[in-house]
Amino acid sequence: MKRMVFEEAVDAAIARAMEQDERVVVLGLDVPMLRAGLYARFGEGRVLGAPISEGAYLGAAVGAAMAGLRPVVEIMMVDFIGVALDALLNHAAKLSGFTHGRWTNPLVVRTACGAGYGDGGQHGQALWGLLAGIPGLSVVVPSTPEDAFGLMTSALAHDGPVVFLEHKLLTTNWLEFVGRGGRASLRFDVPAAGHEGEVSGRPVPLGAAARRRAGEDVTVVGVGVSVHRALAAAELLAASGVSCEVLDLRSVRPLDRDAIVASARRTGRLLVVDEDYTQFGLSGEVSAVVAEAGVPVRFARVCTESTIPFARHLEDAALPNVARITDAVRRLVGEPAPIGDAAPARPSPVIHPAVAPRA
């Protein structure tokens, strides 16, 4: 076991893969500087800087993967993937399906996501719901250094395209960058357990959730920083006798359906905490998984409702936070849950925490 900060764990996983397989290369904007350790160790032939043209170098990486390399492509922020989406949506994701598996595209897109530091709605999005909606893509969102190493290890071994999302509030480099200049006095709500921790060096399978806290009254599901917010809320709620189970999905696609259903069946109440957008995203997919399994639950979600505001106080209020999570759990617990065989064989109506009746 070795103690690492979040991005150090990601780099360590990439370095190990590059050491073991010469086909693994890294390319992207400023990567010789951003990944100086990898550049010094493996040289300019395997750590390649690219121009500010995400569409060009992600498209080139798709071709390189088809030709036998295993590229790690860095896009500075997931928001910028919009200018390169064609390479993922219409090429990388569809190649295996179009060729009945005869061609593969072993490509990892490493990119930063998330808000909470005042950078505006075109820089702080999550977008894992958008990306996970594309058949053929895998999408992972680690919440700890241990999982960052393990998920990157599995992503690099996977023969299809994987989007690897790192929340900015967990990474030292991002916090140092956004705190420069006139913003040096800013304080960010950084989850300590996500920022730094022990790393075993073991792979984490794609599509395997982790139970971070056992509980009996409510299942709280999330990814990334939302997991840490949920754990903080669970501590507060425990003082008033409410027992929360916290499930870290780790992968948005593939989704650990069995873990979600088993936990929701046990508690009878389900809250999804998602920094991504409410409509047509992860929270709706999780509720559908439980509905299709015929599990009767009370359901609520705490998500980002609309464009993320620039002003810090408005941004803080718009994102899932501990106060919003605890309020949603209390509303769920205050509502009568279906009991035993008398419950209908379908989930009860969705109760949005902003409009649900108070107990």
C-alpha positions in Angstrom: 0.0 0.0 0.0 1.2 3.5 -0.8 -0.4 6.8 0.0 -1.1 8.9 -3.0 -3.1 12.0 -4.1 -5.8 11.4 -6.7 -4.0 12.4 -9.9 -0.8 10.7 -8.7 -2.7 7.4 -8.6 -4.0 7.9 -12.1 -0.5 8.7 -13.4 0.9 5.7 -11.6 -1.6 3.4 -13.3 -0.7 4.8 -16.7 3.0 4.5 -16.0 2.6 0.9 -15.1 0.7 0.2 -18.3 3.2 2.0 -20.4 6.0 0.0 -18.8 4.3 -3.3 -19.5 3.0 -2.5 -23.0 4.8 -0.3 -25.5 1.6 0.3 -27.4 0.2 2.6 -24.7 0.8 6.2 -25.6 -0.4 9.5 -24.1 -1.4 12.5 -26.2 -3.2 15.8 -25.7 -2.8 19.5 -25.1 0.2 20.3 -22.9 0.7 16.7 -21.8 4.6 16.9 -21.8 4.2 19.6 -19.1 1.1 18.3 -17.3 2.5 14.7 -17.2 6.1 15.7 -16.8 6.9 12.5 -14.9 5.6 10.3 -17.8 7.4 12.5 -20.3 10.7 12.3 -18.6 10.4 8.5 -18.2 9.0 7.5 -21.6 10.0 10.4 -23.9 8.4 12.4 -26.6 7.7 9.4 -28.8 5.1 8.2 -26.3 4.0 11.3 -24.5 2.9 13.6 -27.3 1.8 17.2 -27.2 -1.1 18.2 -29.4 -2.5 21.5 -30.7 -5.7 23.1 -29.3 -7.9 21.0 -31.6 -9.6 18.3 -29.7 -11.5 17.0 -32.7 -8.2 16.6 -34.6 -6.2 14.7 -31.9 -9.1 12.6 -30.6 -9.9 11.6 -34.2 -6.2 10.7 -34.8 -6.3 8.6 -31.6 -9.3 6.6 -32.9 -7.3 5.8 -36.0 -4.2 5.0 -33.9 -6.2 2.6 -31.8 -7.6 0.9 -34.9 -4.0 0.5 -36.1 -2.8 -1.2 -33.0 -1.9 1.4 -30.4 -3.6 1.9 -27.1 -3.9 5.7 -26.7 -4.7 7.7 -23.6 -6.1 11.0 -24.9 -6.3 13.9 -22.5 -9.0 16.5 -23.0 -8.6 19.3 -20.5 -12.3 19.5 -19.5 -15.2 17.2 -20.4 -17.1 20.3 -21.6 -14.6 20.5 -24.5 -15.5 17.1 -25.7 -18.4 18.7 -27.5 -16.0 19.8 -30.3 -14.7 16.3 -30.6 -17.8 14.2 -30.0 -18.0 12.9 -33.6 -14.9 10.8 -33.0 -16.5 9.1 -30.0 -20.1 9.0 -31.0 -19.9 7.9 -34.6 -16.5 6.1 -34.8 -14.9 4.8 -31.6 -18.2 3.7 -30.0 -19.6 2.0 -33.1 -16.5 0.2 -34.5 -17.0 -3.1 -32.7 -20.7 -3.2 -33.4 -20.3 -2.4 -37.1 -17.6 -5.1 -37.5 -19.2 -7.8 -35.3 -16.2 -7.5 -32.9 -13.5 -8.0 -35.6 -12.2 -4.5 -35.0 -11.8 -3.0 -31.6 -10.9 0.5 -30.4 -8.8 0.4 -27.1 -8.9 4.0 -26.3 -9.1 5.9 -23.0 -10.2 9.5 -22.9 -9.0 11.1 -19.7 -10.7 14.3 -18.8 -11.6 16.6 -15.9 -15.2 17.2 -14.8 -17.3 18.9 -12.1 -17.9 22.3 -10.6 -17.6 23.8 -7.2 -14.9 26.4 -7.8 -16.5 29.2 -9.8 -15.6 28.6 -13.4 -19.0 28.9 -15.1 -21.4 26.5 -16.7 -19.3 25.8 -19.8 -16.4 24.5 -17.7 -18.0 22.8 -14.7 -20.3 20.2 -16.2 -20.3 16.5 -15.4 -21.8 15.1 -18.6 -21.4 11.4 -17.7 -25.0 10.9 -18.4 -24.7 12.3 -21.9 -21.6 10.1 -22.6 -23.0 7.0 -21.0 -26.0 7.2 -23.3 -23.8 6.3 -26.2 -23.8 2.5 -26.9 -20.2 1.2 -27.1 -18.7 3.7 -24.6 -17.7 2.8 -21.1 -17.8 5.7 -18.6 -16.1 5.7 -15.2 -16.0 8.2 -12.3 -13.7 7.3 -9.4 -14.2 8.9 -6.0 -10.9 7.9 -4.3 -7.2 7.5 -5.2 -7.6 3.7 -4.8 -10.4 3.6 -7.3 -8.7 6.1 -9.6 -5.7 3.7 -9.9 -7.9 0.6 -10.2 -10.4 2.0 -12.7 -7.6 3.4 -14.9 -5.9 0.0 -14.8 -9.0 -1.7 -16.0 -9.7 1.0 -18.6 -6.3 0.6 -20.1 -6.8 -3.2 -20.4 -10.3 -2.8 -21.9 -10.5 -3.3 -25.7 -13.2 -0.7 -26.2 -13.3 3.1 -25.7 -13.5 4.3 -22.1 -14.1 7.8 -20.8 -12.3 8.4 -17.5 -13.7 11.3 -15.6 -11.7 13.0 -12.8 -13.6 15.5 -10.6 -11.6 18.7 -10.3 -12.2 19.0 -6.5 -10.3 15.8 -6.0 -7.2 16.8 -7.9 -4.3 18.9 -6.6 -3.2 20.2 -10.0 -6.7 21.6 -10.7 -7.1 23.2 -7.3 -3.7 24.9 -7.6 -4.5 26.1 -11.1 -8.0 27.6 -10.3 -6.7 29.2 -7.1 -4.1 31.3 -8.8 -4.0 35.1 -9.1 -6.9 37.0 -7.6 -8.6 33.8 -6.7 -6.0 32.7 -4.1 -8.4 33.5 -1.2 -11.0 31.1 -2.5 -11.8 28.0 -0.3 -13.0 24.9 -2.0 -15.0 22.1 -0.3 -12.6 19.3 -1.0 -13.4 15.8 0.3 -10.2 14.7 2.1 -10.9 11.0 1.7 -11.2 11.5 -2.1 -8.2 13.8 -2.5 -5.7 11.5 -0.8 -5.6 7.9 0.3 -4.0 4.5 0.3 -3.6 2.8 -3.0 -3.2 -1.0 -3.2 -2.4 -1.2 -6.9 -5.3 -3.6 -7.6 -7.5 -3.2 -10.6 -11.2 -2.2 -10.1 -13.5 -3.9 -12.6 -15.6 -1.7 -14.8 -19.3 -1.9 -13.7 -18.7 -2.9 -10.1 -20.2 -0.6 -7.4 -18.8 -0.3 -3.9 -20.8 0.0 -0.7 -19.2 2.9 1.2 -21.6 2.7 4.2 -24.1 0.2 5.4 -27.6 1.3 6.3 -31.2 0.2 6.7 -33.5 3.1 6.1 -32.4 4.7 2.8 -30.1 3.9 -0.1 -28.1 6.9 -1.4 -26.5 6.3 -4.8 -23.9 8.6 -6.4 -20.5 8.9 -8.1 -17.4 11.1 -7.7 -17.6 14.0 -5.2 -21.3 13.2 -4.6 -20.3 10.1 -2.8 -18.4 12.1 -0.2 -21.3 14.6 0.1 -23.6 11.6 0.7 -21.3 10.2 3.4 -21.2 13.5 5.2 -25.0 13.7 5.1 -25.3 10.1 6.4 -23.2 11.1 9.4 -25.5 14.0 10.2 -28.6 11.9 9.7 -27.3 9.1 11.9 -27.5 11.5 14.9 -31.2 11.7 14.4 -31.6 7.9 14.0 -31.8 7.7 10.2 -29.6 4.9 8.8 -28.3 5.6 5.3 -26.6 3.1 3.0 -24.2 4.8 0.5 -23.5 3.1 -2.8 -20.6 4.4 -4.9 -21.4 3.3 -8.5 -17.9 4.0 -9.7 -19.0 3.2 -13.3 -21.9 4.9 -15.0 -21.7 2.5 -17.9 -21.6 -0.4 -17.4 -24.0 0.2 -14.5 -24.0 -2.3 -11.5 -27.7 -3.0 -11.7 -27.5 -5.9 -9.2 -26.0 -3.7 -6.5 -28.6 -1.0 -7.0 -31.5 -3.4 -6.9 -30.3 -5.3 -3.9 -29.7 -2.2 -1.8 -33.0 -0.6 -2.8 -34.9 -3.8 -2.1 -33.4 -3.9 1.4 -34.1 -0.3 2.4 -37.3 0.4 0.5 -36.1 4.0 -0.2 -33.8 5.3 -2.9 -32.1 8.7 -3.3 -29.8 9.4 -6.3 -27.3 12.2 -5.8 -26.0 13.3 -9.2 -23.9 16.4 -10.1 -25.0 15.8 -13.7 -28.3 17.2 -15.0 -31.6 15.9 -13.7 -33.4 15.3 -17.0 -32.5 12.3 -19.1 -29.5 11.2 -17.1 -28.1 8.9 -14.4 -30.8 9.5 -11.9 -33.6 8.5 -14.3 -31.6 5.4 -15.4 -31.2 4.3 -11.8 -34.9 4.7 -11.1 -35.6 2.7 -14.3 -33.3 -0.1 -13.2 -35.2 -0.5 -9.9 -38.6 -0.2 -11.6 -37.7 -2.9 -14.2 -36.7 -5.2 -11.3 -40.2 -4.7 -9.8 -38.9 -3.3 -6.5 -41.3 -1.0 -4.7 -39.4 2.0 -3.3 -39.9 5.6 -2.4 -37.6 7.6 -4.8 -36.1 11.0 -4.9 -33.1 12.7 -6.5 -30.8 15.6 -5.8 -29.1 16.8 -9.1 -28.0 19.8 -11.0 -31.2 21.3 -12.4 -30.0 23.7 -15.0 -27.0 25.7 -16.3 -24.4 26.0 -13.5 -24.2 29.6 -12.3 -20.9 31.5 -12.3 -21.4 33.3 -9.0 -19.9 31.1 -6.2 -22.9 31.4 -3.8 -25.3 30.5 -6.6 -23.1 27.7 -7.8 -23.0 26.2 -4.3 -26.8 26.3 -4.1 -27.2 24.7 -7.5 -25.0 21.7 -7.0 -25.8 18.7 -4.8 -24.7 19.5 -1.3 -25.0 18.1 2.2 -28.0 20.2 3.1 -30.0 19.2 0.0 -29.1 15.6 0.5 -30.2 15.5 4.2 -33.4 17.3 3.3 -34.3 14.8 0.6 -33.6 11.9 2.9 -35.8 13.3 5.7 -38.6 13.8 3.2 -38.2 10.2 2.0 -38.2 8.8 5.5 -41.2 11.0 6.5 -43.3 9.4 3.7 -45.0 6.0 4.3 -43.0 3.3 2.4 -44.8 0.3 0.8 -45.0 -2.6 3.2 -44.5 -6.3 2.3 -46.9 -8.0 0.0 -49.4 -5.2 0.1 -47.0 -3.0 -1.9 -47.6 -2.7 -5.6 -45.1 -4.5 -7.9 -43.7 -1.2 -9.2 -42.0 1.8 -7.6 -44.1 4.5 -6.1 -44.2 7.9 -8.0 -41.0 9.9 -8.2 -40.8 12.5 -5.5 -38.6 15.3 -6.4 -37.0 16.8 -3.2 -37.9 20.3 -4.3 -41.6 19.7 -4.4 -42.1 16.6 -2.1 -44.4 17.2 0.9 -42.7 17.6 4.2 -43.4 15.1 6.9 
